[in-house]
């Protein structure tokens, strides 16, 4: 166990050290922006993993919370002032709003069976999208608006480190959350809700807790996303954002927390690389088609996601190793028939 | 002897199907009440109805004279009714330890003592303490499921077909464990294996086509060839 923890800690600190050193070794602005996007979407995907991976809830409305965070920060920075204090305040207000709305939506919808819940979350998300489109005096509708980020974040590298620190803190907090007694009950709900009820747990309470935690974290990711672009429009509430979070979680590996981070890196990099190829090869102008193919292949060959598949391989390897230790080396196929 | 659980003319519908059409029985404190009947008679549905998983549509269910007919499942469990379902309901991704911890509603001295007791009853669980539930054998899963139901000072435990799909040697172990558990709690047992049921049970209730057709002392049923032949196909 200790060995396992130390190996995990070693990998964690090694990766952290790489991401801290990287901007000083490679001064590419594109790389810095790409990594910042990966970290932000990593936070969003981790929040989705709390729903899908740990509680077994499929939501099609997760973009709603991302959008709430993005709009709260953008509107406050534009209409009030672009100071750090307003930025922090906007994050807190966004999180409170998202938490409150996810609590209400969760309470109203989580009683339903999974597919009805998924449809209702889609409807709620659509409602917020229409609200963002029609409330033009504040949101400027589909056109969106630009705003000034706090002076501290004018330097991309400072913002990169802020996002990296946020990612680390949220990862550690969520890791603690999913390994807490509440986290264990969420896993129990995912695996067998009826059984969890018959152990004496009101599963609705736990599903609402998961929904609120996921909503709050998604709102935080939205706030960071808005500042990274210094622009916001209704696309932050579109279905694409939810689908991205879903794909990142599935490709990386559901119920692993690290998987969604990896999924975010794969998808963000694939989007970047495929759209970049379009400059030289016109066929890649339709990069989204290739992206779709990539996704289909990943689901067919890695249904458990990257981390899930690696874990499976590791268990098989360890099982074989144990078997060899107890029974000695297995005879070759040929020898067996002889 | 105090009556713990009473089912009075209980009816249950699942979708358009009328599954239970009048189930009556009493479970008394310190006894093992066995529900017997052919496949599809409604024994499992009876346990699910008591737990509120398939709520009763008519009749009444009382636990310690308090009606639980309309109580949600988690409240029924909190009242002190443990449930060991037919498919064991193990959380495959959680370790044996985590499965036990999830089931614990309190982590006080009494609960930890009970944990110690069940680990002595099922030493395999101690051996595979850090192993994922999904990697256990059928018998070990059954033991874990029973241990989880026992961990919370349950006054009554409902056990659904504990011998199903298990090797005879494992069935023997499970039976011994139930006999031990009987000293500390009351049990309602659904069991197809009549030999096992007759060795553990104090009283029986025969269910046929969703109705209670006979109840009494297990000793009487053992010698009642006609009843056994008519409702259980034995003899």
Interface residues (C-beta under 8 A of the other chain):
Chain A: X1 X181 X184 X185 X187 X188 X191 X192 X194 X195 X196 X197 X198 X199 X200 X201 X202 X203 X255
Chain B: X51 X53 X72 X73 X74 X76 X77 X78 X83 X85 X89 X91 X92 X93 X94 X98 X101 X102 X103 X105 X130 X148 X152
